[in-house]
Amino acid sequence: MSMLDIRDLEVDVAGQRILKGLNLTIEAGSVHAIMGPNGSGKSTLANVVAGKPGYEIVSGEILFDGDLLNDTEPEIRAQQGLFLAFQYPVEIPGVSNMEFLKAAMDHIRSARGESQQSAIEFMKSVRAIATELKLNPEFLKRGVNEGFSGGEKKRNEILQLLLMQPRLAVLDETDSGLDIDALQVVAEGVNRYRSETNAVLMITHYQRLLNHIVPDVVHVLADGAIVRSGDRELAHELEERGYAWLTQ
Amino acid sequence: MAVKDLVPAEYAAGFVTDIESDTLPPGLDESVVRFISTRKKEPDWLTEWRLQSFRYWEQMPAPRWAHVHFPEIDFSAISFYSAPKSSADGPRSLAEVDPELLRTYEKLGIPLHEQEALAGVVKERPDVAVDVVFDSVSIATTFKEKLAEAGVIFCPISEAVHSHPELVQKYLGSVVPQRDNFYASLNSAVFSDGSFVYIPPGVRCPMELSTYFRINEQNTGQFERTLIIADKGSYVSYLEGCTAPMRDENQLHAAVVELVALEDAEIKYSTVQNWYPGDKDGKGGIYNFVTKRGACLGDRSKISWTQVETGSAITWKYPSVVLRGADSVGEFYSVALTNNRQQADTGTKMIHMGPNTRSTIISKGISAGHSQNSYRGLVRTSPGARGARNYTQCDSLLIGNSCGAHTFPYIENRNIDATIEHEATTSKVSDEQLFLCQQRGIDTEKAVSMIVNGFCKDVFRELPMEFAVEAGKLLEVSLEGAVG
């Protein structure tokens, strides 16, 4: 059984058809990259998989570990091990990162049938990950994403990924807005997360991310459907030739 | 699930206690005022004072300037006095209190068993002395003896009229005069009971003092009167809590609270107000029209109001401080949450009269459902208030698209070297914020409560420890189902 199985997915956003019969299968242990021109539906794919309100599934199926996800609440999907690293993480003023992460972990752990961590245990694991990602542990006291630079926000997303250890990580343009050093740190984090039991679906505009996180499969999304899939070489070809030759 | 999917919250304190009561027939005239006064065996000066207040009230129009809407109140349909029958002569100790009443307070989570508390059995609320006002009368005051050792007087005001007439006569109406406003005049005429506190010079009150108000009877108004006097160099922390049963009719609550702080004294007054807010369509609920004011009479005195308002169909209240003493300090920390069809027009007045007086106002308004939430605040400095300072921060949080938040700040500065700062923000709990929480496994209800609690942090910090926890929980309950 595939971990993620998307069949003939058609999705409307604000009354407009964005995904037009998308098929995608991801196995445990693999990393898939989705590339494609602006407006092809890449972020819509990420959001609809995570269950964001406002993304209406008109037809088709999303299966996660064989379970139909179409009508599942987003928090249940998260508790089942589906993680979305946001392109633009929002701020939640007044709620500290510490409080937010602890609440998230408590929910995830109780869904997994694990006991809650003590505050001390929890702090220890967060601090260790923060250090690896070169995030000043002081950030834990600040509001969620409040006053964070673009790079800090993205590193915070990766921190949550490493903390929660989901089964499937969807990375929505995690490389956008990062300088080379920050990109390196983020990529190291994702590579450390990779294992035989989990999988990554990363959405990107740029080939350069794939130099750091090497994918097993590269897909090209154009006008709401996957028009070509290939290996790492496909990304290089796209860089040289653009998308036009695939969409004509 | 989006923010717009709003459904009503449940009111947990909405049960009715089946108890026999002596209730006056509805309507108000001089005979009613006399009846209340006679019933309480009051001295002549107080009877006269009430009658005079009644005459003022008769000539006053009801205020219409608040940003709230409701049909005119029919004062001939309200009963102005109700007392549980069994306490006709007043219980002298907890042992004499009707067990049905004790069960009421047990259900509300208010411990009235001081023996157990003293023995350390009740751990949740250590060292809190409680006065309880049920409909119109005070039914029990705990820890009286322990307080008496420190010289602290904490008793029903109806009792203080007899035991400490000189204090009551001196200060009653000294902060909120009889003709202050429509509802204050009404209260002065018909006030039934309430708490009286006196802290002698130099005494730090050994425990938190607390009063719980409960309206039970149908078609009755509750008009309690609280008077707190902190003598020179003393300190007291006081908390009031309020609940009422769920009823289809609106019920009037028009209280008056007067605080007096002499030289170097400090009064910290905290309110957790959870009157029945009405149902999701706005039927029923309490009209909470309350006048609360403190006077910093002495130099270096301090009065601090902290309020968490989640209840009432309509809230109309402005806990204020008159800063007369030099270097005196006034503070107002407020969280006002409205949901469904609730309306709140609340804020404060800081009246700077003495030199170098300082005031701080932190107001957090949260609106959900179809509610309307207004902050109204006045900062005034008189020519004598040299070097006065005020800082005001006024934040509004909107949940959903059908509610309103309004801010009406008034600044009257008559002093060239005063410093007055005003900051205001309005924000919304966005679908994006909720989705971020959900995507991390947190359900929307928990997410909203976490966001709202974060928003209120600056105010909760000011509440006594155990009440801060209670306030957080209350917000959670009041928002329960706010996002469905």
Interface residues (C-beta under 8 A of the other chain):
Chain A: A50 G51 K52 P53 G54 E73 P74 E75 A78 Q79 F83 L84 F86 P89 V90 I92 P93 G94 V95 S96 E99 F100 A103 A104 H107 I108 A111 G143 V144 Q160 M164
Chain B: M1 A2 S427 S430 D431 E432 Q433 F435 L436 C437 Q438 Q439 R440 G441 I442 D443 T444 K446 M450 I451 N453 G454 F455 C456 K457
